[in-house]
Amino acid sequence: MGSGKQRWKIFFHKSPASATLPKQPIQTQQSSSIPVEFLCPISGSIMADPVIVSSGHTFERNCVHACISLSFNPTLPDGAAADFTTVIPNLALKSTILSWCRHHLIDPPKPIDFYSAEKIVRDLIPQLAAATELTRTPSEVSISSSEESVTPRNGLITTPLPLTTRPSCYSSSSSSDIEIIASNLLEDEELVIKLRSSQIHEQEEALVYLRKLTRTKEETRVRLCTPRMMSALKSLISSRYSSLQVNAVAALVNLSLEKQNKVKIVRSGIVPPLIDVLRGGFAESQDHAAGALFSLSLDNQNKTAIGVLGALPPLLHALRSDSERTRHDSALALYHLSLVQSNRVKMIKFGAVQTLLGMVKSGHMLSRVMLVLCNLAASVEGRAAMLDGGAVECFVTLLNQAEFESRESCLAAFYGLSYGGLRFKGLAKEAGAEELLRKLEETGSESAKQKVKMILKVLTEKHEEDEEINWEELLNSEGDSSRSEI
């Protein structure tokens, strides 16, 4: 019997030129005679796995998955917008395409892999061509959650949300494609046995194999997310050996990418060791741990559980990490977790407002930190803490800056604070907010103008309790009250 190491051999090679998908419709000698209904509107290639979506259009399956993953809703040549709510195999068209290919002596089309489809979709989105992360417009974002939350007045104010669909630590492509070729692929059960081995080198081999196997194959990620696999990974995430810990957490990030895996992973009890890694694990492991918590927090069913399990304090602490990946993924995790009211309350008790406002004032992680503050401003507790922490003066100072890039989210947070009643109005008047907002109403973008008008409406509304108010006395009394509570 051999050592079995050949079963783990990994080969690296460049893909042939034919594997690169064209961005325009395919050009062959027969291209002029190819029925247009055989071509995917997104890839321009003959469809190998056509599916019908809710709007009645037909696409290549992985092009649909890529659009959903990137929150991209293409407008088709006929002017209609695609609706990807449901996806149904178009077996009739698939059969027709195969018959046509046989009749014209053309090789049947091969399915586009997900990551090639994702690249095509990214090239179709102008803002993604210039940036590495997905930007969703304000109209696409609302403050909501599976738990009770406070929605801005009339539902008109939304948060401009720069969100990525995948953690920063996740990378699916490189200058060369990676393909794992094993003469005898390990069965899932044998892989678990290797992970549970008492030999460190066997555990490491199994983790490297698992990490690479789950990097590119969606169906593999779904298949391998089992209770036994999660149990094996859970023990390795807590390993004292850096290679084991890093590869275990990285493999978990890969598994967490699939929506149907997210709840399973949290229910497996793997979040507490993840939190421990974020607190004091190896540097690269912390990158992956922040990415995993961000990925898992995307599912509404997980938000409350992750907060209850204690992820909020280490995520807040990780905002000041030396690693850019850890900082960014921690901020995005906090954004998603703070959509839930119970997590907002916890964050405020942990001193999140002081930490976040301090980062805003220093310009550190400004755009993403502001998104979290938008969510906190949607709760009574958050508004009170932000008003006490000087958020009004801070936001007015930022909005006065001509080149302030996060104006939309700052105005959204400012509007959330306007629910603060007389306290907000007094602080806003003292900071000179009304004069500034009048200027922005004339020079800002249409979206900014809408927010400004709503804030001005709050500031200028007259109520009976406004009459005979001594604003200076009110502010002083509020300050004395807050100091006495400390």
C-alpha positions in Angstrom: 0.0 0.0 0.0 1.3 3.5 -0.8 1.3 6.5 1.4 -1.8 7.9 -0.3 -0.2 11.2 -0.9 -0.8 11.0 -4.7 -4.5 11.2 -4.0 -3.9 14.8 -2.9 -1.8 15.9 -5.9 -2.8 19.3 -7.2 -1.9 20.5 -10.7 -1.8 24.2 -11.7 -2.2 25.1 -15.3 -3.4 27.9 -17.5 -6.8 27.6 -19.1 -6.9 27.3 -22.9 -7.9 30.4 -24.8 -11.2 28.8 -25.7 -12.2 28.9 -22.0 -12.4 32.7 -22.1 -15.9 33.8 -22.8 -16.4 36.6 -25.3 -18.3 39.7 -24.2 -20.0 40.0 -27.5 -22.1 37.4 -29.3 -20.0 34.6 -30.7 -18.6 35.0 -34.2 -18.3 31.8 -36.2 -18.9 30.9 -39.9 -22.4 29.9 -38.9 -23.1 32.8 -36.5 -25.3 34.6 -39.0 -27.6 31.6 -39.0 -27.8 31.0 -35.3 -31.3 31.8 -34.1 -31.2 34.8 -31.8 -33.3 33.0 -29.2 -30.5 30.5 -28.7 -28.2 33.2 -27.4 -28.0 34.3 -23.8 -28.7 38.1 -23.6 -26.0 38.4 -21.1 -23.1 36.3 -22.4 -23.9 36.4 -26.1 -23.2 32.7 -26.3 -25.4 29.7 -27.2 -27.0 28.6 -24.1 -26.1 25.1 -22.7 -28.4 25.3 -19.7 -31.2 27.8 -20.5 -33.6 28.8 -17.8 -36.8 30.9 -17.8 -37.1 33.6 -15.2 -40.2 35.3 -13.7 -40.3 38.0 -16.3 -40.5 35.4 -19.1 -37.0 35.9 -20.5 -34.5 33.1 -21.0 -30.8 33.2 -19.9 -27.9 30.8 -19.3 -28.4 29.5 -15.7 -25.1 30.7 -14.3 -25.6 34.2 -15.8 -28.8 34.4 -13.7 -26.9 33.3 -10.6 -24.2 35.9 -11.2 -26.8 38.6 -11.6 -28.5 37.6 -8.4 -25.1 37.4 -6.6 -24.2 40.9 -7.7 -27.7 42.4 -7.3 -27.7 43.3 -10.9 -31.0 43.6 -12.7 -30.3 44.1 -16.5 -32.5 46.0 -18.8 -32.9 44.0 -22.0 -32.9 45.3 -25.6 -36.7 45.3 -25.6 -36.7 47.8 -22.7 -38.0 45.2 -20.2 -36.3 44.6 -16.9 -35.4 41.0 -16.0 -37.1 39.5 -12.9 -35.0 36.7 -11.3 -37.5 35.8 -8.5 -38.0 32.3 -9.9 -35.8 30.2 -12.2 -37.2 27.3 -14.2 -35.2 25.0 -16.5 -36.2 25.6 -20.2 -36.0 22.0 -21.2 -37.8 22.5 -24.5 -35.3 25.2 -25.7 -32.4 23.1 -24.5 -33.6 20.2 -26.6 -34.1 22.4 -29.6 -30.6 23.9 -29.3 -29.0 20.4 -29.1 -31.0 19.2 -32.1 -29.9 22.4 -34.1 -26.3 21.8 -33.2 -26.4 18.2 -34.3 -28.1 19.2 -37.6 -25.4 21.8 -38.3 -22.5 19.6 -37.2 -21.6 22.0 -34.3 -20.4 20.8 -31.0 -23.0 21.2 -28.3 -22.4 24.3 -26.1 -20.7 23.9 -22.7 -22.2 25.5 -19.6 -20.5 28.7 -18.5 -19.0 28.3 -15.0 -20.2 30.7 -12.3 -17.1 32.8 -12.0 -16.8 33.3 -15.8 -20.4 34.4 -15.8 -19.8 36.7 -12.8 -16.9 38.4 -14.7 -19.2 39.0 -17.7 -21.8 40.6 -15.5 -19.2 42.7 -13.7 -18.1 44.0 -17.0 -21.7 45.1 -17.8 -21.9 47.2 -14.7 -20.0 50.5 -15.1 -19.4 51.2 -11.4 -18.1 47.7 -10.9 -15.6 48.1 -13.7 -13.9 50.8 -11.7 -14.3 49.3 -8.2 -13.9 45.9 -6.6 -17.1 46.1 -4.6 -20.8 46.3 -5.4 -22.6 49.6 -5.0 -26.3 49.6 -4.6 -28.2 52.8 -5.2 -30.2 54.4 -2.4 -33.5 53.4 -3.9 -32.5 49.7 -3.6 -31.8 49.9 0.2 -34.2 50.2 3.1 -33.7 49.8 6.8 -35.4 46.6 7.6 -34.9 43.3 9.3 -36.5 40.1 10.5 -36.9 41.8 13.9 -38.8 45.0 14.7 -36.9 48.0 13.4 -37.6 51.8 13.0 -38.2 52.9 9.5 -37.5 56.5 8.5 -40.5 58.8 8.1 -42.6 58.1 5.0 -40.0 55.4 4.0 -38.3 58.0 1.8 -34.9 58.3 3.4 -32.6 55.3 2.6 -29.0 54.6 3.2 -26.6 54.7 0.2 -25.1 51.3 0.7 -21.7 50.2 -0.7 -22.0 46.5 -0.1 -20.0 43.6 -1.2 -21.7 40.2 -1.7 -18.6 38.4 -0.6 -16.0 38.9 2.2 -12.8 40.7 1.3 -10.7 37.7 2.2 -12.5 35.6 -0.5 -10.8 35.4 -3.9 -12.1 33.2 -6.6 -9.7 34.1 -9.4 -6.0 34.6 -10.2 -3.7 34.9 -13.2 -4.1 31.2 -13.6 -7.0 28.8 -13.0 -6.6 26.2 -10.3 -7.9 22.8 -10.9 -7.7 19.9 -8.5 -7.1 16.6 -10.3 -7.2 13.5 -8.1 -7.3 10.0 -9.6 -9.5 8.9 -6.8 -11.5 11.7 -5.3 -12.1 11.4 -1.6 -15.6 10.7 -0.5 -17.0 13.2 1.9 -16.9 10.8 4.8 -13.2 10.0 4.1 -12.5 13.7 4.1 -14.1 14.1 7.5 -12.0 11.2 8.8 -8.8 12.9 7.5 -9.9 16.2 9.3 -10.4 14.3 12.5 -7.0 12.5 12.2 -4.6 12.7 15.1 -1.8 13.4 12.6 -1.2 17.1 12.0 0.0 16.6 8.5 -3.1 14.7 7.5 -5.4 17.4 9.0 -3.4 20.0 7.0 -3.6 18.1 3.8 -7.4 17.6 4.2 -7.9 21.3 5.0 -5.9 22.5 2.0 -7.9 20.1 -0.2 -11.2 21.2 1.3 -10.3 24.9 0.9 -9.4 24.5 -2.8 -12.4 22.2 -3.5 -14.9 24.8 -2.1 -13.3 27.8 -3.7 -14.9 27.4 -7.1 -17.7 24.9 -7.0 -21.1 26.0 -5.8 -22.6 22.5 -5.8 -19.6 21.2 -3.8 -20.0 23.9 -1.1 -23.6 22.9 -0.7 -22.9 19.2 -0.6 -20.1 19.5 2.0 -21.9 21.7 4.4 -23.0 18.8 6.7 -23.1 18.5 10.5 -20.1 16.2 10.6 -18.1 18.5 8.4 -19.0 21.5 10.6 -18.1 19.5 13.7 -14.7 18.7 12.3 -14.0 22.3 11.2 -15.1 23.6 14.6 -12.3 21.8 16.4 -9.7 22.8 13.8 -10.7 26.5 14.0 -9.6 26.5 17.6 -6.2 24.9 16.7 -3.0 26.3 18.1 -1.3 25.6 14.7 -1.5 28.6 12.4 -1.8 26.5 9.2 -4.7 24.5 10.6 -6.5 27.5 12.0 -6.0 29.7 8.8 -7.1 27.0 6.4 -10.1 25.9 8.6 -11.5 29.4 8.8 -10.8 30.1 5.1 -12.7 26.9 4.2 -15.6 28.0 6.4 -15.7 31.3 4.5 -16.0 29.4 1.2 -18.8 27.2 2.6 -20.7 30.3 4.0 -21.0 31.8 0.5 -24.0 29.7 -0.3 -27.2 31.1 1.0 -28.6 27.7 2.0 -25.5 27.0 4.1 -25.6 30.2 6.2 -28.2 29.1 8.8 -26.8 25.6 8.9 -23.4 26.9 9.8 -24.6 29.2 12.6 -26.8 26.4 14.1 -23.7 24.1 14.1 -22.3 26.1 16.9 -19.3 27.3 15.0 -19.8 31.1 15.7 -18.2 31.1 19.2 -14.8 29.7 18.0 -15.0 32.2 15.2 -15.4 35.0 17.7 -12.4 33.6 19.6 -10.3 33.7 16.5 -11.3 37.3 15.8 -10.4 38.2 19.3 -7.0 36.6 19.4 -6.3 34.3 16.5 -3.4 34.4 14.0 -3.5 37.6 11.8 -4.6 35.8 8.6 -7.2 33.8 10.6 -8.7 37.1 11.9 -9.1 38.3 8.3 -11.1 35.1 7.5 -13.0 35.2 10.7 -14.3 38.8 10.0 -15.2 37.7 6.5 -17.1 34.6 7.8 -19.1 36.7 10.3 -19.9 39.2 7.5 -21.0 36.4 5.2 -23.1 34.7 7.8 -24.7 38.0 8.9 -26.2 38.5 5.4 -29.0 36.0 6.3 -31.8 37.6 8.4 -32.2 34.4 10.4 -28.7 34.7 11.7 -28.5 38.3 12.7 -30.0 38.0 16.2 -28.1 34.8 17.0 -24.7 36.2 16.0 -25.4 39.2 18.3 -26.5 37.0 21.2 -23.4 34.8 20.8 -21.1 37.8 21.5 -19.8 38.9 18.1 -20.5 42.6 18.5 -17.7 43.7 20.9 -14.8 41.9 19.0 -16.2 43.3 15.7 -16.2 46.8 17.1 -12.7 46.3 18.3 -11.7 44.9 14.8 -12.6 48.2 13.2 -9.1 49.4 14.4 -7.3 46.3 13.1 -4.0 46.7 11.3 -5.5 44.6 8.5 -7.7 46.5 5.9 -9.6 43.3 5.1 -10.5 42.7 8.8 -11.6 46.3 9.2 -13.8 46.4 6.1 -15.5 43.0 6.7 -16.0 43.9 10.3 -17.7 47.1 9.4 -20.0 45.3 6.9 -20.8 42.7 9.5 -21.8 45.4 11.9 -23.9 47.1 9.3 -26.0 44.0 8.7 -26.2 43.1 12.4 -27.3 46.6 13.3 -30.3 46.2 11.1 -31.8 44.3 14.1 -33.1 46.3 17.0 -31.8 44.0 19.7 -28.3 44.3 18.3 -28.5 48.1 18.1 -29.3 48.1 21.9 -26.3 45.9 22.6 -24.0 48.0 20.5 -25.0 51.1 22.3 -24.4 49.5 25.7 -20.9 48.5 24.5 -20.1 52.1 23.6 -20.4 51.7 19.9 -21.6 55.3 19.3 -18.5 56.9 21.0 -16.2 54.5 19.0 -17.9 55.2 15.7 -18.2 58.9 16.1 -14.5 59.0 17.0 -13.7 57.2 13.8 -15.9 59.6 11.8 -14.2 62.6 13.3 -10.8 61.2 12.4 -11.9 60.2 8.9 -11.1 56.5 9.6 -13.3 54.1 7.7 -15.7 57.0 7.1 -18.1 55.6 4.5 -18.7 52.2 6.2 -18.8 53.6 9.7 -21.4 56.1 8.6 -23.6 53.2 7.4 -23.6 51.7 10.8 -24.5 55.1 12.4 -27.4 55.3 10.0 -28.8 52.1 11.5 -28.2 53.2 15.1 -29.9 56.5 14.4 -33.1 54.5 13.5 -33.5 53.6 17.2 -34.5 55.6 20.2 -31.5 54.5 22.2 -29.1 55.2 19.3 -30.5 58.7 18.7 -30.1 59.5 22.4 -26.5 58.3 22.5 -25.6 60.1 19.3 -27.1 63.4 20.4 -25.2 63.1 23.7 -22.0 62.2 21.8 -22.0 65.3 19.6 -23.2 63.7 16.4 -25.2 66.8 15.2 -22.1 69.1 15.4 -20.0 66.3 13.9 -22.3 65.8 10.9 -22.7 69.5 10.3 -18.9 69.9 10.2 -18.7 67.0 7.7 -21.5 68.3 5.5 -19.6 71.7 5.3 -16.7 70.0 3.6 -16.9 70.5 -0.2 -15.4 67.1 -1.1 -17.2 65.0 1.4 -17.8 61.7 -0.4 -20.3 60.2 2.2 -22.8 63.1 2.1 -25.7 60.8 1.2 -25.2 58.5 4.2 -24.4 61.5 6.5 -27.7 63.1 5.5 -29.6 59.8 6.1 -28.1 59.6 9.6 -28.8 63.3 10.2 -32.5 62.7 9.3 -32.6 59.7 11.7 -31.5 62.0 14.4 -34.3 64.4 13.6 -36.6 62.1 15.5 -34.8 63.4 18.6 -37.5 66.0 19.2 -36.6 69.3 20.9 -33.1 68.1 21.8 -32.3 67.6 18.2 -33.8 71.0 17.2 -31.8 72.8 19.8 -28.5 71.2 18.9 -29.2 71.7 15.2 -29.9 75.4 15.7 -26.8 75.8 17.8 -24.6 74.1 15.1 -26.0 76.3 12.4 -27.6 73.3 10.6 -30.4 75.2 9.0 -28.2 77.6 7.1 -26.0 74.8 5.8 -29.0 72.7 4.7 -30.4 75.7 2.8 -27.2 75.8 0.8 -27.3 72.0 0.2 -30.9 72.3 -1.0 -29.7 74.5 -3.8 -26.4 72.8 -4.8 -26.8 69.1 -3.8 -27.9 66.2 -5.9 -31.5 65.3 -6.4 -31.3 62.6 -3.8 -29.5 64.9 -1.3 -32.1 67.6 -1.9 -34.9 65.2 -1.0 -33.2 64.4 2.3 -32.4 68.0 3.0 -36.0 69.1 2.5 -37.3 66.5 5.0 -34.8 67.5 7.6 -35.6 71.2 7.1 -39.3 70.4 7.5 -38.5 68.9 10.9 -36.4 71.9 11.9 -39.0 74.5 10.8 -42.2 72.7 12.1 -43.9 74.8 14.8 -45.4 73.0 17.7 -47.0 74.4 20.8 -44.1 73.1 22.9 -41.7 75.2 20.8 -43.1 78.4 22.0 -41.3 80.2 24.8 -38.5 77.6 24.7 -35.2 78.8 26.0 -32.9 76.7 23.9 -29.7 77.6 25.8 -31.3 76.6 29.1 -32.7 73.4 27.6 -29.3 72.4 26.2 -27.6 73.1 29.5 -30.1 71.2 31.5 -29.8 68.2 29.2 -26.0 68.3 29.5 -26.2 68.4 33.3 -28.7 65.5 33.3 -26.4 63.3 31.1 -23.4 64.1 33.3 -25.3 63.2 36.5 -26.1 59.7 35.0 -22.5 58.8 34.3 
